[in-house]
């Protein structure tokens, strides 16, 4: 009987630990938009709560090098200055350079043109056709997508500049963009009469081009990257997106009530319980950030070649390998990479896209699925358009590269790439 209080305490501690772990696992799996919703719901349900920006990560986890800080400072001003320098090197007439300089000054913080062509022509007292002609030339400058007049224009510029020859992606952008933003994917697939795999490839291509700073507005499906990765001076620099750092704080009025002798103990107990929940959520937020950065560092140490040169294929990498290195379960890694995004020089991409299964070649060498898919793309690109390669023929050609996969696997990879069957490719050329 005397041991009962001790037993009850042990049970309560176990329940508290389980609740804390449940919060950590839940927060870890959330996307940024889901996390925002969770925090907003918490402010509605918990009267003690306020949301504030926080600086959770120490230098150990931020991954922000001094060099990158220097490069990032006053970036908007630096980009406009760089654009004007680039314009000086272009073969433009003096009147065209004046229009170009004006348009640079009218760029907003996201690289979009913040003035209509008609208004610009009126201010400059020149024909709108001349403004449009100069704008077309400026849209060939770096960074890709700069000088877009709207979101749809941005995606079209990127698809063209990045040479993403995905006709379905273009159709979605130009004809079904509103439905795409609203995530009416089923309606798009039915209207276009395309398979899930072809649509997914087009969707991935479009989402890889998302403007890195744009949120809300007519581009509400745009994601905010969790991680920024760059190849600087021969090294991979991984940085957590500081703009996402949020934490919950206790309203100061309730904090004071804990030390107020006039407040009933039952009310103080209620406040302590709510404060404990706030602490658990903040610990979960910190744990989430640390885990994402740890995983990203391992991922991009492996995929360093692809980050430095987008033309190179990904190396084989599984979540199981990451889990083993971090001494966590594979399900923990899966939660951590779910709907997390990375800002790369080649656009914003899902963190999950940098994982790819390992396949052995005839000689025993490990290659990734990405490597094989790029070989298939290359073979299709140089085929005789009158007699395109069948899946069986592609399988035979791949054996010349020591890649032994079945016709069915070739068909699967080809479909994932959005490449039509040989009969349809042949019909398209007629």
N, C-alpha and C positions, 0 to 999 in steps of 0.2 A: 504493500500500500504506500509506503514511504517513497518508492521509486516512481510512482505515477506522475508527479510533476515533471521529473526528469524526462520520462517517456513522452509526455505531452510536448515538452520543449523540443525534443529531438524531431518529433513529427512536424511541428510548426516550422522548424529550420529546414527540414526536407521539402515541405510544401513551398516555402519561400524560395528555396534554391530552384525548384522545378519551375515556379512562376517566372523567376528571373531568366532562366535558360529559355523558356518559351518566348519571352519578349525578345531576347537576343536573336534567336533563330528567326522569329517573325520579321524583325527589323532588317536583318541581314538579307532576306529574300526580296525585300521591297524595291521597286524602281523609285526614281526620284519623285515622280508624280504621286505614286502611292504613299511614299513617305510624307510628302507634304499633306496629303489627305489625312493620314494618321495623326500628324501633329495638330492639324486644325480641329479634328474630332476631339482630340484630347483637351484642347482649350474650351470646347463646348461642354464636355462632360466633367471636367475638373476645374472648379472655380478658382483654384489656387494658381493656375498655369498661365504663363505668358511665353510667347515664342520670341527668341532673339537669335541673332547670328552669333556663332561661337567660333573660337579658334582652337579646335580640339587637338590637332596634330602637332606633335613636336617635330623638330627638324629631322629626326630619325626617320619619320614616316612621310614627311611632306615630299621628299624627293626633289625639292626645288633647288636647283643649283644656283650659285651666285651669278654665273654666266647667264642663265636663263632669266633671272630677275632683271639683269641689265638689259637683255634683249626685249623683255616685255614692257619695260617702263615707257610710258607715253606712246603706246603702240599705235593709237589712232593717228596721232600727229605724224609719227614716223612713216606710216603707210601712205598718207597723203603726200608727204615730202618725197617718198620713193616714187610714187606714181607720177609726180610732176617731173622728176628726173628722167623717168622712162619716156615721158611724152616729148621731152627735149630731143631724144634720140630717134623719134619717129619722123618719117618723111611727111610732114604736114605743112600746109601753107600757113602763113602768119595768122590769117583769119580763123583757120581751123584750130591752131594752138590756143588762141584766145577762148574759143568755145570749149576746148578740152580743159583748160585751166579752170574755167567757170564750173564745169561739170564736176571736177575733182572737189572743189570747195562745197558742192551741194551734196556730197556723199554723206549718208548718215553713219552712225556708229557701227552699223553692220555691213557697210560696203554697198548698200542699196542707194540708188539715185533718189534723192529726197525732193525732187522737183519734176513736174510733168514736162514733157517735151514741148508742148504748146506754150507753157509759161516761160520755159527757158528761151525759146525762140523769140517771144515777145520782149523779154528783158534784154536780150542781146541784139534785138532788131535784125534778125536774120531769118531766112526761110526755115520752116520746121524740117524740111527735107535735109538741109545742111546739118542741122543738129543731129538728126537721126543717123546720117552718114558718119559723123565724127564719133557718135556713141558706139556704132557698130565696130569701129576700129579700136576704141578704148576697151571694149569687152574682150579683146584678145590679150590684155595685159594680165599680170599676176597681181594678187592671188586670183585663182579661177573663180568666176562668179561675180567679181567686182563690177560695178556699173549696171547690175540688173535693175530693171524698172519695177519689177514685182517678183513675188515668189515663183510664179510659173516661169517667168523669164529666166530666173536664176537656175532652175533645174534644167531648162533647155540649153542654156549656155554650158553648164557643167557636163551634161550628156554629150554635147558636141566636143568640148575641149578635152574631156577625158577619154574620148573615143569609145564610149560604151555603146557598142552597136546592138542595143537591145530595143527592137522596134516596139515591143510591148510596153516598155518603160516610157517611151516617147508618147505612145497613144494614151497611157494613163495620165501623164502630165498634161497633155493638151486637150484631152476630151473628157477625162473622168477625175480631174484634180479635186473638185469639191467633194466628190464621193470618197476619194482617197483620204482627204483630210478628216472626214467624218468617220473614217474606218468602215465604210460600207463595202467591205471587201467582197462579200458574197454577191452583191449586186453588180460589182465591176466584172467579176469572173463570169457571171451569167450573161452580161451584156456583150463581153468580148469573146465569149465561148472558148475560154482557155482553161487548162487544168490547174490544179492547186500548185503543182511544181513550177509551172511556167510563171504563174502569178507571183509566187514567192521569190523567184529569181528577179523579176522586175521590181518587186517591192524592196528587196535587198539593195538593188542597184540605186533606186531612188533614195532610200534612207541613208545610203553611204555618202550622199551628196548634201546632206542637210546643212543649212547655214549654221555655223557653230554658236552664234550668239542669239539667234532669233527665237523668241518665245511668244506664245499667245497670238493675237491677231489672226491673220488669214493663214497662219501656218501652225495651228495649235497642235499638230501631231509631231512637231519638231521636238527632239529630245535634247536634254541638257547633258553633255558628257560628264561622266564621273571622274574620268582620268584624262590627263593630257600627256601625250608621249611624243618626244622629239629625239632626233639623232643629232647630237651636238658635239663637235670636236672629237668624233670617233666614239662617243659614248651615248648610251641610251639614258635619257632623262625622263623619269616618271614623276608626274605631279598630280596630286589630288586637287580636284576642282574646288578651290576655297570658297567659291560663291555658294556652294551647297551646304556649307557648314552651318547647321542650326542646332539649337538646344533649347530645352524647356527651362524656365526659371520660375521660382515661387514668388508670387506677388508679395511685396514687402509688407503689406498690411497684415497678411496672414502669418508671416514670419514673426512679427512683433507679438501676435496673439499667443504664441507659444510661451513667451516669458511674462505674459500678463496674468497676474494672480487673480484677476477678476473673471477670467475665462474659465468656464466649467471644464473639468478633466475629460468629460466625454467629447467635448468639442475639440480639445487639444489632441485627443487620440485620433479623431477624424482627420485633423490636419496632418498629424504624423504619418498616417497611412497614405494620404495623398502625396506628401513630400517623398515618401519612400518610392512610390510609383514613378514620380518624376525622376528620381535618382536612377532607378532601374532603366528607364527609357534613355536617359542621357548616357549611361554606361553602354547600352546597346548601340547607340549612335556612334560612340567612339570605337567600340569593337568592330562595327560594320566598316568604318573608314579604314581602320588599320588592316582588316582582313582584305579588303578590296585592293589596297596598295601593295600588300605583301604578295598577293596573287599576281597583280599586274607586273610587278618587278620580275617575278620568275618567268611569266609569259613572254615579256619583251626582251629578257635576256636570251631566251630561246629563239624568238622571232626577230632578232636584231637585224638580220640580213634583209628581211622583207620591209622593215621600217626604214632602213637606209636606202633601199631600192625596191620600189613597189612592183617592179617587173619580176622579181625573184619569188618563187613559191614559198609557202609556209613549210616549216619543218614539222614532223609528227609531234604532237603533244596531246596528252590526255589529262582529264581532270584527276584521274587516279594518280598520275605522276606528281601533280601539284599537291594533292592530299598527302602523299607519302613524304614529300619534302617538308611540309608544314606540320606534319603529325596531327592531322585532323581527318575527319571522315570525308569520303567522296561527296556525300550529300551536302556537307558544309560548303565545299567548293562550288557545287552546283547551285546552291542558294546564293552564294556570293556573286556569281557571274550572271545570274538571271536578270535580264533586262538592264544590264549595266553597259554603258557606252564609253568609247574611247575617242578622243579627238586626236587624229593623226594628220600628217601633212596631206594625206590622200583622202581626207574627209572624216566624218564621224561614223564609226563602225561599232557594231555590237562586240563586246569583249569576248563573247562566246565564239565569234567568227575566227578567232585566232587559235582555236583548238581544232585539231584535225587528226583523224585516226591514222595509225601506222599500217602500211602494207609492205610486204616484202617483195622485192624484185626477184627475178629468176636467179640472180647472182647472190641473193641473200641480203641486199642492201635495203634499209628502211626508207620508204618514201611516203609522202603524205597524199591524201586524197586530192588536195589542192594542186600538188605537183602533177598528178595524173590528169586532172581536169584541164590544166593549162596545156598539156600535151594534146589532148583531144581538141581543144580550141585551135591550137596551132595547125593540126592536121586538117581540120575543116577549113581553115582560112586559106590554105594553099591547094585545096582539092580542085579538080576539074569540075566547074559548075554544071557542065552538061551531064557529067556522070559522077555525082557526089558519092562519097564513101558511105556504104551501109554500115550498120553497127558491127556486123561480122568482120567487114574489111578493116574497120578502125581497130578492132580487137587484134587482128593479125599485124597491123602496122605498129601497134603498141609493143608487140613482142620484140620488135627491132630495138626498142629502148629498154628491154629486159623487164617489161611490165606484162605480166600474164594475168589478165582478168577476163571474165566471161562476156559474151555478147550482151547478156542481160544487165550486167554491171555497167557496161559501156552505155547502154540505153538509159540507165538510171542517171549516170553522171551527165550525159548529153542533155537529158530533160531538165536536170537541175540548173544547167547553164543557160536554159532557154533556147537551145539549138533544136531546130525542127528535125524530123526524120529525113532520111535521104530522099524519099519520094516527094516530100513537101518542099525540100530545098531545091530540088530539080524543077518543080512546078513554078517556084517563085522566080526562077531565072528566065523563064520563057516570056 
